[in-house]
Amino acid sequence: MADTHHAALMDRTYRHQRLIYDATRAWFLLGRDHLIAHLDVPQGGSVLELACGTGRNLDLIGRRYNGSKLYGFDISEEMLRSARAKLGARATLAHGDACAFDANTLLGQARFDRIVLSYSLSMIPDWPRAVSCALDHLAAGGSLHIVDFGRQHRLPRLARRGLNAWLAKFHVTPRHDLDKQLTKIADARGMNLNFKDLFASYAQHAIITNGNG
C-alpha cells in the first residue's frame, strides 16, 4: 500500500509541473545520463525504475539498450499519466510506493537485472527503506544504480544555500550522508558499493552490485 499522505503531496506538487518537468529539469538534475550510460544492461535484461516520474529515464534506457524489458512505478498518479503517454506499451508501469512494494504482485516480475533510483531518494522520507526494498528485488549479479543531489561541499557557500532553499520548495532534501548509509546497507548484505561525486559534488552516483548467486 502506498503512503497516501505522501502520494497526495506528490500529486499536488506535480499536477501541473509534470507538463514542463522534462524541459525544465534537464538543467539541474545532473548525472541522469551518466547513470544511464553506466547501466550496462545485459541483452534482453530487465530494468526497474522506482519513482519513475514522467518516464524520461526509461525512455532513454529503452533506446540505448535495445531489447531490454522496462518496468516502473511511481507514487504519483499524476506523474504516471505522463509516463504512460510517453512509453505506451514499451514499459510495464504501475502505481506504487518505493518503501513498500512487492514487484511480482505489482508488475508481474520478482527480480530485476538493473534497478534505478534517479533523483528520488531526496524526495522519499524513509529513503534507506526504499534502498533496502530495491535491493530485495535484485537478481543475482544485478545492480542498483542511484543518482541524486550531492553533498555540495565543493560548491561555494552561497550557491549551496540558494540551491537548498530552492529545492525545499519542492519538498527535496539532499541526502548528505548517502555514502555512509549506503556503505552500511551494502556491507550488511555482503554487496559491493561503488560511489563517486559528480560535477564538483553537486551530484552523487552510486552502484550497489549483488554478487550473490
N, C-alpha and C positions, 0 to 999 in steps of 0.2 A: 504494500500500500504506500502511495506517495504521501509525503508530508504535505497535508492540504494547506497549511498556512504558508509554507514556502512556495508551493505551487501557485497559490493565488498571488503572492508577491511577485513572482517571476512573470505571471501573465499580465499583471498591471504594468510592470516595468517594460515589457516587450510588445505589448498590444499594438503600439504604433511604431516603436523602434525597429521592429523586425523588418519593416518595409524599407528601411535605409541601412540596416545593420551591416550588410556585406560591403556596401560602398563606403561607409564611414569607418568601420573597424580596421580596415586594411592599414590605416596609418599608425595604429598604436598596438595592435595585437601582433607584435613582432615575434617571429620564431615559428609560426604555424607551418610555413612552407619548409623550414629547416626540419621540423618533426616529420613531415610527410616524406621528405627526401631520404630520411634515415629509417623509415619503417621497414624496408626490405621485405615486403610481403612475399611469401613463397607463392609459386604458381598455383592458382586456384585456392589460395588461403583465405581464411575468414578474418574480417576486421570489424570490431565493435567499437563505436564511439559512444561513450557515456556523456550525457548532456550535449547532444549533437547539434543543438541550435537550429540554424537555418539549413543545415546540410552542406554547407560550403566545403568543409574538410572532406566529408565522404564523397562528394562530387569529384574533388581533385584526386583523392586516393583511387577511386574507380577508374579515372582516366589515366593515371600514372601506372597503376598495377592492373593491367587488363586481365580480366578473368577472376579477379578477387570477388569474394562474396561479402556484401556490405550489410551491416546491421547498425541500428542506432536507436537511442531513445532519449527523451527529454522530459523534464518535469513540467515544462510549459507547453500547453496545448497550442498556444499562440505561435511559438517558435516552430512547432511541428507542422503547422499549416504551411509555413514557408518551405520546410524540409520536404514535405510530401510533394509540393508543387515542383520543386527543383529536381528531385530524384526519381519520382514516379515509381515504376516497377523495378528500378535498378537496385533498390535497397529495401530491406525489411525494417520498418520503423514502428515504434510503439511509445505509449505514454508510460513513463516510469521514473522512479526515484533512484539516483545513483547510490544512495546509502542503504537501500533495502530493495533488492530485486533478485528474482530467480530467472536467469536468461532463458532457460529451457521453456518455462511457462510463458514468459513474455514474448520471446522471439522464435521459439522452436529450435534453439541451438544452445547446448550447455557449455561448450568450451570454444575459445577463440585463439587463433594464432597471434593476432595483434589486437590490443585494446588501447584506445586513445582517450586521454583527458586533456583537452585543449582549452586553456583559459576558463576552466570551470571550477577548479578547486578553490579559487579565490572568491567564489560565489556560493560555495556549499558550506553551511555552518559546521557540520561534523565531517570535515574533509578527510581526516585519517580513516574514518569508517568507509568512505567512498573508495579510497585506495585499497583497503582490505577486501571490500566486496569485489572490486575489479580483479584483484589477484586470485580470488576464489574461482574465477571463471577463465583463467589462463590455461590453455592447452600445454602439455609437456613440450618444452622447448620454445614456448611462446614468450611474448614480451609486452609489458605495459609501457606506453610512451606518454610522457607528461610534458606540457609546456605551459608556462604561466608567468605572471609578473614576478620579477626577481627581488632580491634584497635591496637593490638600488644603492648599495654602499659606495659604488664608484661614481655615482651621479652627484652633481652639485646639490647642496642642501636645499636651496630654494626650489630647484627642479623637483626634488623628492617631495617637498611639502605641497607644491602645487599639484603634482600628479596624484598624490594620495587623497588630497581634498576633493579633487575632481572625481576620482574613482569611487569615493564614498557615496556620491550622489546616485550611483548605480548599484549600490549595495555590494561593492567589490572591496575585498580586504586582501592585499598581497600576503602570502604566507612566507614570512621571512625566515622561519625555521624549517622550511620544507626539506632541505638537505638532511638535517639532523633527524627529523621524523621519518623520512624515507629510509635512512640508514637503519634505524631501529626496526622498522617493519620488514625490510628485506632480510636483515640478519636473523630475525626471529623465524623466518620461513626458509632460511638457507638459500636465498636467492641472491643474484648478483645485481648490484646497483652501479650504474654509470651516470654521473651527474656533472653538469657544466653550466657556467654562467654564459649568457649571450648578450651581445650589444652593451658592453660595459656594465653588466649586472642589471640592466633594465628587465631582462627576461631570464628564466632558468629552464633548463631542459634536462629531463631525467628519463632513463630507461631501466626498468627492472626486468630481468630475464629469469624465467622459470626453467631451470636446468633439470628438474626432477622428472624422471620418466615414470 
